[in-house]
């Protein structure tokens, strides 16, 4: 029987098939497919070395000062969104600040892919989007600005927060300890490097 002559062993995502070149070829193809899927597809971050937390903190400073946004808030947001991993990916969100294509397009003329994977570009564009969102909130006469409201609009999207009348209490806080601290108005729950 054919089944008796084929020996399959599946170990760590690789398929080993003996007794037939045909099965060896397809075993290799399956291994390649498993590896590609486990890496999250073909579109991946560049080979740029990941930044240190000190580099991230330093890169935040100029834009935080430019837009008058608390740098500790931005640093904590990076920690909450990506755990400082520039290759972080969640659904269609990418990078240090987990930017989605629509948020990117709102403030940048650069192409989303592959630029979103460059950690400095992701950070700068994310801070630009924070400033854009803050400005939209401040233009509303019926809204009192707060960092928790900015956080909610950044995380859920301006339209989502607007549909809930800009009331942070009507929104569910993401299940993340850093987010809970930021949501409560504590702007520096993550200690920046010195």
N, C-alpha and C positions, 0 to 999 in steps of 0.2 A: 504494500500500500504506500501511497505517496506520503500520508501522514506519518508512517513509521520511518520514512527516510529523511524527514525534515526534523531537525532539532532546533528549537527556538529558545533563546535565552534573552530575557529582557532585564537589563541592569543599568541603572542610572541614566535612563533616557536613550540608551543605545540598543540596537537590535542586532543580535548576532545570529545568522542563519547559516547552517552548513549544508553541504551536499549539492549545492547548485549555485553557479555563478549568477543566474537570474535572481535567486533569492538573496544572494549577497548584495547585488546591486540595489534591490529594493529595500533591503535592510539599511543600507547606507543612506538612501534617500529618506527613509523614515527618520533615521537619526538626525539628519540635517534639518528636516521639518520640525522635529521636537526641539532641537537647539534653537531654531529661528523663533518658534512660538515662545519658548522659555525666555528668550531675550526681549520679548515684547514686540516682535516684528522687525522690519528692516530699518525703519527710521529711528536711529539712535543718536545720542549725543556725540559731539566731536571728540577727538582724542585729546583735547585740551585737558591739562592736569586739573583735578578738582581743587577748588580754592580752600584755603584754611579759613577758619572762623575769623581770624584776625584780618585776612584779606577781604572777607565779606563785610566785616564791620567798617574797615577803611573805605571800601567802595560805596557804602551807604552814606557816608558823611557829606560829600559835596551836594548830592541831590536832596538829602534831608534838610540841609541848610538852605538850599535854593528854594525849596517849597515850604520851608518852615513846618516840617513834619517831624515829630519826635523820633530821633534815630533809634532809640531803644525800642519803640513801638515797631518800627520796620524790622529790626533785627529779630524781635520776638515773632513777628509774622513769618519771617523766613524759617525760623525754627519750627513753627506750627505747621506751615504749609509743606515743607520738604525735608525737615530735619537736616538742613544745610546740604542736601544732596542735589547737585545741579542736574543729575540724570533722573530725578524723580518724575514719575508719570502716574497720573490717576485719571482714567478716562481720556478726555481730550486735553486735560490740563498738563502743562509741562514745566519743568525746571524749578529753580529756587523758589519762585513765587507762584508756581502752579497756574501759569497764565493759559487761558483758553484763546482760541483764534479770534473770537469777537472782541475780547478785551484788548488783545494785541493790536488789532486793526483800528480800534478807537483812538489809539495814541501813536501808532508807528506806521511808517511807510515801508519799512523793511519787511521782507517776506517772513512769514511765521516760521516755516520750515526752510532751512535748518537753523535760522538765527536764534530761535527760541532756546536752543541747546547751548548757546554761548552764555556762560553764567553771567558775565558782566552785562551783556545786552538784555538778558532776562531780568536781571535786577534793576537796571535802569528803566526798562520799559514798564516793569511792575510798579516802580515808584512813580513814574509818569502817570500810570493808570490810577494809583492812589490819589495823586494830586488832581487828576481829572475828575475823579469821583467826589473828592472833597469839594471841589469847585461847584459841581452840580448840586451837591447837598446845600452848600452855602447860598446858592442862588435862589433857593426855595424860601420864601418868606414864612411858610408854615412849618419850617423844620428848624429845630435847634441842634446845631452841630455838636457831636461828641465822637470820641474815638471809638466807642463801641458801635455807634451807628456807621461810621466809616468802615469798620471791620466787617459789619454785616453786609453793607453794600458791596464791598470788595469780594467777600466770600460768596454771597448768594446772587449778586447782580443788582444793579440799581432798580430795574423794573420790578423785580421780586419784592424788594424792600418797599418800594413805592406802593405796590398793591396791598401792602400791610400797613399803609399810612405812616411809614417811617417809624414805627413803634418797635423798638428793639425787643420789648417784652412780648410781642406777638410772634417773635421768631425763635426757632429752636437753636440753641447754642450747639455748635459742632462738638462731638464727643472727643475732646482733646484737652488735656489739662492746661496747656498754654492758652488755647482759645478761651477756656473758662475764665482764666485770669484776665485776659484782655477784654473779654465780654463784660467783666465786672468793673472795668475801668482802670485796672492796674496795668500801666504802660510798659513796665520793665520786668516781666516775670522771668526773663532769661537774662542772666548776667553777661554783658558784652565783654570781650577780651580787653585787657588793659594795654 
